[in-house]
Amino acid sequence: MAENTSPEPITMTCEVCSEYYTDPLMLPCLHSFCKKCLIKAKEKQVHKRSKKKANHKLIDLETKESIELPAISYEAVYCARHPEKLTYYCNDCNKLVCQICLNIHHKSHNYNYYLDEGDTAREALKKSVAFCGGVIPPVTEAIANGEKMLKQIATRKEEVRQKIKETFEELKAALDKRCNDLLVKTEEIASAKRNSVRKQLDGFCKLVKQVSHGRHLASSVSECTDPGEVLSVKKLITNQLEECIEKYKKLPLEIEENEVIITCLDNTLSKEIGEFGNVLKFEQLGPSLYSIDSGLAIPLASVKKERKFKVALPAGIDKAASYLKASFIKKDGSKEEGRVIVNDSNTAIVSSTPQSIGQYELSVTIRDHHIKGSPYQLSVKASRDYANATLTKQRYFNVGNFGTRGVAVHTNGEVFASSKDGFVQVFSEDGTAVRKIGSKGKCKGQFDRPWGVLLVGDRLYVSDDNLHRVQYFSATTGQYIGQFG
């Protein structure tokens, strides 16, 4: 008997249309078809159900509810040609056969006992189910992310649309105002020119009336027969006419207000309007690609003194840096906004000036999502007034032959002093040396030339002038914790 070496491959195609299932439905007899194929078959009345299948119930394979398949009792199936049960399965022909058919037609084929083949098929189905079970969750998550992105696109589209409308409403208002200003100025210039021209015209009209009146009077007198009457008015008329002639000689006949009202409306603005603004799309980089690059090592700040942090920006951020926001939040919930200055395409400076003592939380976000290193706890202390400090009690501490460059006092009264011999000496309040932290060397926890020291809570920070680094230790145990620089 031949052995089955490979299980029958599982196909996900409809037997009617030979395409991959779309909206599949399964009959209780375990036959599956596309819903559209079943509907078409029903409409064309091609397939008529037998009495045994008339009451079959269609089941949606994509339903999320569990499906209980009806119990089906199977009867022995006999060969259509021989009075034998179909007890073998031919893998080459994909069919059940009886013993006689096997010996005659399938002897050289790949076949197996149908019960064993059924077990193999069950195992193959279980593997397929297990494999598909791992497919659904990530795809479902991808669908959820896609739907979320669609909502974000719709929201952002509306925000951009509203911003564009507001901007152009402001531009329209500015243009309308400028238009009204120019119209008012035009009316002022035209009104002044009208008044000037009318004044000149009034002078012309007055002169014409005077000349006409003098001429009429002179003509009337010249026709008078009484010489005495002519002589009595001659001088008056002559003086009036001469006065009119003098006015005529002095009066310019050209209109003085002959300037043309012009306007300087350059079309540059019209050209720039065509290029004004833009709507772009850019790759929305994940907040994890942004990080607070420096300034976090020492979680300490002073009241009313600016504290700065450098933020590393991913390549290609460009205009997206405008969405970088910073804030300093106290434990009581009050917020002090920080300032963000983008230096170049790769770095930005976040700064704030704390206004009160206490614990703060530095929050740096991009589109309301925290970047790497955010939020970060920051302790704000009172600024020290060294100018007005007084020494209440003199004490002496021996730190070796080379002296010290850094001293710090713990809240428990212990004094920490750096020694050029390559360690930090710890003294009690009375000046007794109690222990040393570090040793001479260049390894972790060692110093070449310890310089400044700083205590923040139970953490001791020590700078090394020669090794160009800052190491920090537990102030109580002296255990090395880390370094930077």
C-alpha positions in Angstrom: 0.0 0.0 0.0 1.4 3.4 -1.0 2.0 5.9 1.8 0.6 9.5 1.7 3.6 11.8 1.9 1.9 15.2 1.5 -1.6 16.2 2.7 -4.1 17.6 0.1 -3.4 21.4 -0.1 -6.2 23.5 1.3 -7.8 25.8 -1.2 -9.8 28.9 -0.3 -11.6 29.2 -3.7 -15.3 28.9 -4.5 -16.1 25.9 -6.6 -18.6 27.9 -8.6 -16.6 31.0 -9.7 -13.1 29.5 -9.0 -12.1 32.7 -7.3 -10.9 33.4 -3.7 -13.9 33.6 -1.3 -15.5 37.0 -1.0 -18.2 37.1 1.7 -18.2 33.2 2.1 -21.1 31.2 3.4 -21.0 27.6 4.6 -23.9 25.1 4.4 -24.4 22.7 7.3 -23.2 20.0 5.0 -19.8 21.8 5.2 -19.9 23.0 1.6 -18.7 26.6 1.2 -19.6 29.1 -1.6 -19.4 32.8 -2.2 -22.6 34.5 -1.2 -22.9 36.2 -4.6 -22.7 32.8 -6.3 -25.5 31.4 -4.2 -27.6 34.5 -4.9 -27.0 34.2 -8.6 -27.8 30.5 -8.6 -31.0 31.2 -6.7 -32.0 34.0 -9.2 -31.3 31.8 -12.2 -33.0 28.8 -10.6 -30.2 26.7 -11.9 -29.9 24.6 -8.8 -33.0 23.1 -7.3 -32.7 21.7 -3.9 -33.6 18.1 -3.1 -35.9 17.4 -0.3 -33.0 16.5 1.9 -31.3 19.9 1.4 -34.4 22.1 1.1 -34.1 23.3 4.7 -30.4 23.9 4.8 -29.4 26.9 6.8 -26.8 29.3 5.5 -24.1 30.3 7.9 -21.9 33.4 7.6 -18.3 32.3 8.0 -17.2 35.9 9.0 -19.5 36.1 12.0 -17.7 36.7 15.2 -20.1 34.4 17.2 -19.2 30.8 17.7 -21.1 28.4 15.3 -22.4 25.1 16.5 -22.6 22.8 13.5 -25.5 20.3 13.6 -24.6 16.7 14.4 -24.5 14.7 11.1 -24.9 11.0 11.1 -22.8 9.4 8.4 -23.8 6.2 6.7 -21.5 3.9 4.9 -21.0 5.0 1.3 -20.8 2.3 -1.4 -19.1 2.2 -4.7 -21.4 3.1 -7.7 -19.8 0.2 -9.7 -19.3 -2.5 -7.1 -21.1 -3.6 -4.0 -18.1 -2.5 -1.9 -17.7 0.3 0.7 -15.5 3.2 -0.2 -12.7 2.5 2.2 -9.7 4.1 0.4 -8.8 7.6 -0.7 -6.8 8.2 -3.8 -4.7 11.4 -3.4 -3.9 11.6 -7.1 -7.6 11.5 -8.1 -8.9 13.2 -5.0 -11.7 10.7 -4.5 -12.9 7.8 -2.3 -12.6 4.3 -4.0 -13.5 0.8 -3.1 -11.1 -2.2 -2.9 -12.0 -3.4 -6.4 -11.6 0.0 -8.0 -8.3 0.5 -6.2 -6.9 -2.8 -7.6 -8.1 -2.0 -11.1 -7.8 1.7 -11.6 -5.7 3.2 -8.8 -3.1 0.5 -8.0 -0.1 2.7 -9.0 -1.6 5.9 -7.5 -0.8 7.5 -4.2 -3.6 6.2 -1.9 -4.3 5.5 1.7 -6.9 4.1 4.0 -9.6 6.7 4.3 -9.6 6.8 8.1 -5.9 7.4 8.2 -6.3 10.0 5.4 -9.1 11.6 7.4 -6.8 11.9 10.5 -4.1 13.5 8.3 -6.7 15.9 6.9 -7.8 16.8 10.5 -4.2 17.6 11.5 -3.7 19.7 8.4 -6.9 21.6 9.2 -5.7 22.1 12.8 -2.4 23.5 11.6 -4.2 25.8 9.2 -6.5 27.0 12.0 -3.5 27.6 14.3 -1.6 29.5 11.6 -4.7 31.6 10.7 -5.2 32.3 14.4 -2.0 34.2 14.4 -3.0 36.2 11.3 -6.2 37.7 12.6 -4.9 39.7 15.6 -2.2 41.7 13.7 -4.5 42.3 10.8 -7.3 43.4 13.1 -4.9 45.8 14.8 -3.8 47.1 11.4 -7.5 47.6 10.5 -8.0 49.5 13.8 -4.9 51.6 13.1 -6.2 52.3 9.6 -9.6 53.4 10.9 -7.9 55.6 13.5 -5.8 57.1 10.7 -8.9 57.8 8.6 -10.4 59.7 11.6 -7.1 61.6 12.1 -7.1 62.4 8.3 -10.6 63.7 8.6 -9.9 65.7 11.7 -6.7 67.1 10.3 -8.4 68.0 7.0 -11.0 70.0 8.9 -8.3 71.7 10.9 -6.4 72.7 7.8 -9.6 73.7 6.0 -10.6 75.9 8.9 -7.1 77.4 9.1 -7.1 78.2 5.3 -10.5 79.8 5.6 -9.5 81.9 8.6 -6.3 83.0 6.9 -8.0 84.0 3.7 -10.8 85.8 5.6 -8.1 87.8 7.3 -6.5 88.5 4.0 -9.8 89.5 2.5 -10.4 91.8 5.4 -7.0 93.4 5.0 -7.6 93.8 1.3 -11.0 95.3 1.9 -9.5 97.8 4.4 -6.7 98.7 2.0 -9.3 99.2 -0.8 -11.4 101.5 1.4 -8.3 103.5 2.4 -7.3 104.0 -1.2 -10.9 105.0 -2.2 -11.0 107.5 0.7 -7.6 108.9 -0.4 -8.8 109.1 -4.0 -11.9 111.0 -2.9 -9.9 113.5 -0.8 -7.5 114.2 -3.7 -10.4 114.6 -6.2 -12.3 116.9 -3.8 -9.4 119.2 -3.3 -8.8 119.4 -7.0 -12.5 120.1 -7.6 -12.5 123.0 -5.1 -9.4 124.5 -6.6 -10.8 124.4 -10.1 -14.2 125.8 -9.0 -12.4 128.7 -7.3 -10.6 129.5 -10.6 -13.9 129.2 -12.5 -15.6 131.5 -10.1 -12.9 134.1 -10.8 -13.3 133.8 -14.5 -17.1 134.1 -14.2 -16.8 137.2 -12.1 -14.4 138.9 -14.5 -16.7 138.1 -17.4 -19.7 139.7 -15.6 -17.6 142.8 -14.8 -16.4 143.2 -18.3 -19.9 142.6 -19.8 -21.4 145.2 -17.4 -18.7 147.8 -18.2 -19.1 147.3 -21.9 -22.9 147.6 -21.7 -22.7 150.7 -19.6 -20.1 152.3 -22.0 -22.2 151.5 -25.0 -25.2 153.1 -23.4 -23.4 156.3 -22.5 -21.7 156.6 -25.9 -25.1 156.8 -27.5 -26.3 159.6 -25.1 -26.8 163.0 -26.8 -26.1 165.1 -23.7 -22.3 165.8 -23.5 -22.5 166.7 -19.9 -23.9 163.3 -18.9 -21.2 161.6 -21.0 -18.4 163.5 -19.3 -19.9 162.9 -15.8 -19.7 159.1 -16.1 -16.8 158.6 -18.5 -14.1 158.5 -15.9 -16.0 156.0 -13.7 -16.7 153.7 -16.7 -13.1 154.0 -18.0 -11.6 153.1 -14.6 -13.9 150.1 -14.3 -12.9 148.8 -17.7 -9.2 149.4 -17.1 -9.5 147.5 -13.8 -11.1 144.6 -15.7 -8.3 144.7 -18.3 -5.6 144.6 -15.5 -7.3 141.6 -13.9 -7.4 139.9 -17.2 -3.7 140.5 -17.7 -2.9 139.1 -14.3 -5.4 136.2 -14.4 -3.9 132.9 -15.7 -6.3 131.4 -18.2 -4.9 127.9 -17.8 -6.5 125.7 -15.1 -3.8 125.2 -12.4 -5.2 121.8 -11.2 -4.2 120.0 -14.3 -2.5 117.0 -12.6 -3.9 113.6 -13.4 -5.1 111.3 -10.5 -3.2 108.1 -10.9 -2.9 104.9 -8.9 0.1 102.6 -8.3 -1.5 99.1 -8.1 1.4 96.8 -8.9 0.4 93.3 -10.1 3.1 91.7 -8.0 0.6 90.9 -5.3 -1.7 89.2 -7.8 1.2 87.0 -8.9 2.2 86.2 -5.3 -1.4 85.3 -4.4 -1.1 82.4 -6.9 1.8 81.1 -5.0 0.7 82.0 -1.5 0.4 79.2 0.9 0.7 75.5 0.3 -0.8 72.2 1.6 1.8 69.5 2.0 2.0 65.9 3.2 5.0 64.6 5.1 5.9 61.4 6.8 4.6 61.6 10.3 7.6 60.4 12.2 7.0 58.4 15.4 7.6 60.3 18.7 10.2 57.6 19.6 12.5 59.1 16.9 12.7 62.4 18.9 14.7 62.4 22.1 16.0 64.7 24.8 19.6 64.7 23.8 21.2 66.5 26.8 20.4 68.3 30.0 18.7 65.4 31.8 21.7 64.0 33.6 21.4 66.4 36.5 17.7 66.7 37.5 18.1 70.0 39.2 17.1 73.6 38.5 17.1 76.9 40.3 14.2 79.3 40.8 14.0 82.1 38.3 17.0 80.8 36.4 16.6 79.5 32.8 17.1 75.7 32.4 17.9 74.4 29.0 17.6 71.0 27.4 18.7 69.9 23.9 16.3 67.8 21.8 17.6 65.6 19.0 15.3 65.7 16.0 15.1 63.0 13.3 16.2 63.8 9.8 13.7 65.2 7.4 11.5 66.8 10.1 11.4 70.2 8.4 8.1 72.0 9.2 6.9 69.2 11.6 9.2 70.8 14.2 6.5 73.5 14.7 4.4 70.8 16.4 7.0 70.3 19.1 5.6 71.5 22.5 7.2 71.8 25.9 5.7 72.4 29.4 6.8 72.2 33.0 4.1 70.9 35.3 4.2 71.1 39.0 2.8 68.4 41.3 -0.3 70.6 42.1 -1.1 70.5 38.3 -0.1 74.1 37.6 1.7 74.5 34.3 4.5 76.7 33.1 4.9 76.8 29.3 8.3 76.1 27.9 10.0 77.7 24.9 11.1 75.6 21.9 13.7 77.0 19.5 14.7 75.0 16.5 18.4 75.6 15.8 18.6 73.5 12.6 17.1 70.4 11.1 18.6 68.1 13.8 18.4 69.9 17.1 16.1 72.1 19.1 16.5 73.8 22.5 13.7 73.5 25.1 14.0 76.0 28.0 12.0 77.2 30.9 12.4 79.5 33.9 10.8 77.9 37.0 9.0 80.4 39.2 8.7 78.5 42.4 10.4 75.7 44.5 9.3 72.1 44.1 9.1 69.1 41.9 8.4 69.7 38.3 7.7 67.4 35.4 9.3 68.2 32.0 6.9 67.3 29.2 8.0 67.4 25.6 5.5 66.3 23.0 5.0 66.1 19.3 1.4 66.2 18.2 0.4 65.4 21.9 2.6 62.3 22.1 5.6 62.2 24.5 9.0 61.9 22.8 11.7 59.6 24.1 12.8 60.7 27.6 9.6 62.6 28.3 8.1 63.1 30.9 11.1 63.8 33.1 11.2 64.7 36.8 13.0 67.9 37.8 13.7 69.3 41.2 13.7 73.1 41.6 15.7 74.5 44.4 16.1 78.1 45.8 18.9 80.1 44.2 21.8 80.6 46.6 22.8 84.1 47.5 26.5 83.7 48.0 27.1 87.5 48.2 25.1 87.7 51.5 26.2 84.3 52.9 27.8 84.4 56.4 30.1 81.8 58.1 28.5 80.9 61.4 31.1 78.4 62.6 34.6 77.8 61.2 35.7 74.2 60.6 38.8 72.8 58.9 38.9 69.7 56.6 42.1 68.1 55.4 41.8 67.0 51.8 45.4 66.2 51.1 48.5 68.0 49.7 46.9 69.3 46.5 43.8 70.9 47.9 40.3 70.7 46.4 38.3 72.3 43.7 34.8 71.2 44.7 32.8 71.0 47.9 29.2 70.0 48.6 27.2 69.4 51.8 24.7 66.6 52.2 21.4 67.1 53.9 22.7 64.8 56.7 25.5 67.2 57.4 28.3 65.2 55.7 30.8 67.2 53.6 32.0 65.9 50.2 35.3 67.4 48.8 37.1 66.4 45.7 40.8 65.7 46.0 43.4 66.0 43.3 44.9 62.8 44.6 42.1 61.0 42.7 39.1 60.5 45.1 36.3 62.3 46.9 36.8 62.6 50.6 33.7 62.5 52.9 33.8 64.2 56.2 31.5 64.2 59.2 30.1 67.5 60.5 33.0 67.9 62.9 35.6 67.5 60.2 36.5 63.8 60.7 37.3 61.9 57.5 34.8 59.0 57.4 35.3 57.4 53.9 36.5 57.9 50.4 34.7 57.5 47.1 36.6 56.5 44.0 40.3 56.0 43.4 43.1 57.2 41.0 42.6 55.8 37.5 40.6 56.0 34.2 38.2 53.2 34.7 34.6 53.5 35.7 34.3 54.8 39.3 37.9 56.2 39.1 39.2 59.8 38.7 42.3 61.4 37.1 41.6 64.9 38.4 38.3 65.2 40.2 37.0 68.8 40.0 33.5 70.0 40.8 31.0 68.0 43.0 27.2 68.3 43.3 24.7 66.6 45.6 21.1 66.1 44.4 19.2 64.0 47.0 21.3 60.9 47.6 23.2 61.2 44.2 26.7 62.6 44.1 27.9 64.0 40.7 31.7 64.5 40.2 33.3 66.1 37.2 36.7 65.1 36.0 38.8 67.9 34.5 41.3 65.6 32.6 38.9 62.8 31.6 36.2 65.3 30.5 33.3 63.4 32.0 30.8 63.5 34.9 30.3 60.4 37.0 27.6 59.9 39.5 27.5 57.7 42.7 25.3 56.9 45.6 26.2 59.5 48.2 25.6 57.1 51.1 27.2 53.9 49.8 29.7 55.3 47.3 28.6 52.8 44.7 29.2 53.9 41.1 26.0 54.4 39.1 26.9 55.8 35.7 28.5 58.6 33.7 28.0 61.0 30.8 30.2 63.2 28.7 
